[in-house]
């Protein structure tokens, strides 16, 4: 059985960044396992600009962003396997993978970085009534077919869900000559970034139907139409509000789910809110020596933050391998009023050098509110915010000294300020 100091599962932005930073911190025996035919992950199909502003201080396409990290991996001679699907992972850090070239392989890892990314929810996840004709796609699959295979998925399109991939595909399909009839969103607000609402819908006069959902898909062999309806406060369709559209294609952009079958198999503690592993300040999971980062941990809105998280996980994995990662008393992070979740879920102050970064999402849209950060139920900091939305990741950076004085918990809550 071959042994590697570090095995990175996933060769997307998080995995590549983790491998590079681990190498830069003294780990040379690294293996990246990527199930696709090339490194880069989802970035290879994201041909639009908007990546790299935070990481490289310039605007790049998805493949351009990926190429920067792939070049670093090759320059540092970090080993990787393509078409290598990890099929099993146990709590002894033994991995099994299969590939066309090697067949079935078992390896032992000293440390592991989980960077498997996420997958799309499908029509089956929300049980839209109707038949199952051709022409029903997830937005990400349609993006891959169009951008990488050159296959036009339809001519008259309707999109359910205002996630960023769906919004970007509305623009992309319009530019390719399709007619996008509209985008329906069940929530009273968009789940995409404001810039994508402006650049992908408003600039092309594509209507956005908030508080609406698809109630029926027509067609036997091929989609022939959709019916949407407004929903009430309980997310139930309101009779008499139906609208019908003549379309041949429906795209679903209804959210992303972290790919955590391997994490669950290894009995790693999972967070039911993020659907990813629970981690500490070093991105270490409940299984010592196994780290998680990127969209497998929690779904991000910017790839720059995914890479940043991968870099931190790689540094922490190197510390673990070099026996410099310590164990200390646990401080729990607690999401209170208005907060959906906080990552990391626990903190060991002994490993906090200068700062601690808390990432979180709010449950709904807010205007002119305060974020209240408490240490052991005492107010540590109050931050005024003009705008908060579930689609946008938020961060709070605390000093290590603030955390060092904490005994039990750090919490964040939204407090609405009286006008």
Secondary structure, 3 states (H helix, E strand, C coil): CEEEEEEEECCCHHHHHHHHHHHHCCCCCEEEECCCCCCCHHHHHCCCEEECCCCCCCCEEHHHHHHHHHHHHHHCCCEEECCCEEEEECCCCEEEEEECCCEEEEEEEEEEEECCCEEECCHHHHCCCECCCECEEEHHHHHHHHHHHCCCCCCEEEEECCCHHHHHHHHHHHHCCCEEEEEEECCCCCCCCHHHHHHHHHHHCCCEEECEEEEEEECCCECCEEEEEEECCCCCECCCCCEEECCCEEEECCCEEECCHHHHHCCCCEECCCCEECCCCCCECCCCCEEECHHHCCCCCCHHHHHHHHHHHHHHHHHHHCCCCCCCCEEEEEECCCEEEEECCEEEHHHCCCEEEEEEEECCCEEEEEEEEEECCEEEEEEEEEEECCCCCEEEEEEHHHHHCCCCEEEEEEEECCC
